[in-house]
Structures are given as C-alpha cells and as structure tokens.
Amino acid sequence: MHGSLVAKSKMLLTLSLSSFDPKRAEREAARNRVRHYCAGRLAPEQGAIILAVMSTLMATDQEHGHEQAEQIIQVIEAVRCQHDKIGVLIENARAAGERAARAERYNEQLEALYKQRIQELQGEVQGYQSLESAIYGIAQQQLEKQSE
C-alpha cells in the first residue's frame, strides 16, 4: 500500500511540475523510465551503476543528460536482445545436434539389422546351393543308371 502511495505521489508531483516546468517533468519521467528498466531488467549491482551514471549525466548536462541516460538503456536493451537471439540460435544448434545424433544411432541400428539379415540370407543361399548340389548329384546318378 505504501509503495502505491509513493508511486501516486511521484506521478502527481510529475504532473504538477509539468504545468510549471515541462523540461523538469521530462527529466523526471526519463529518470523514472530508467529506474523502472533497471529494477525490472538488470541485476541490482548493474542497476545501481546505471542509476549512478544517470545521476552524473543529469547533473553535468541539465539539457540533455536524461536523453543520454535513456540512450544508454536503449543500447543495453539492443545488446540484450542480440544475446537472447544468440542464445536461441545456440539452443537450436544443440537441438539439431541431438537430432542428428539420434538419426546417426538409428542408422547404425538399421545397418546392423541389415548386415544380420544379409548374413541370414547368405546362410539360406548356401543351404539352397547345398540342396541344389545334392539334387544335381542325384539327378546325375539317375541319368547314369538310365543310360546303362
């Protein structure tokens, strides 16, 4: 409850200041956007550093310090987005590697099955060839007996 009262008070203060000093209201709004970004997206120590830089910029350049602070946030966000994209690409590459490894294992299993089946068929062929030789031998004997 206390936090929402403070936020409402800041908003009312910003609105009341905007009617008196638009530049000050713009600076305060920029400061709030940077604070919100730091609180929501950055680790506490990183956020503290950015807030300190923002304070220094705004103290040294009354006219454009708040704009520079927001530009820093935009650069950080752009880099974060690139890192997120790189992370997605790395994850996709890892998943593709796993799929390739599974396909390789499957192909190796199929190859082993095919080799086993080839050996079985070669054994059957040898059995048929033995039978064929035996039948041919019997047929030869029968022909010799008939010719006598």
Residue, then its C-alpha position, 0 to 999 in steps of 0.5 A: m500500500h505504501g509503495s502505491l502511495v509513493a508511486k501516486s505521489k511521484m506521478l502527481l508531483t510529475l504532473s504538477l511540475s509539468s504545468f510549471d516546468p515541462k523540461r523538469a517533468e521530462r527529466e523526471a519521467a526519463r529518470n523514472r523510465v530508467r529506474h523502472y528498466c533497471a529494477g525490472r531488467l538488470a541485476p541490482e549491482q548493474g542497476a545501481i551503476i546505471l542509476a549512478v551514471m544517470s545521476t552524473l549525466m543529469a547533473t553535468d548536462q541539465e539539457h540533455g543528460h536524461e536523453q543520454a541516460e535513456q540512450i544508454i538503456q536503449v543500447i543495453e536493451a539492443v545488446r540484450c536482445q542480440h544475446d537472447k537471439i544468440g542464445v536461441l540460435i545456440e539452443n537450436a544448434r544443440a537441438a539439431g545436434e541431438r537430432a542428428a545424433r539420434a538419426e546417426r544411432y538409428n542408422e547404425q541400428l538399421e545397418a546392423l539389422y541389415k548386415q544380420r539379415i544379409q548374413e541370414l540370407q547368405g546362410e539360406v543361399q548356401g543351404y539352397q546351393s547345398l540342396e541344389s548340389a545334392i539334387y544335381g548329384i542325384a539327378q546325375q546318378q539317375l541319368e547314369k543308371q538310365s543310360e546303362 
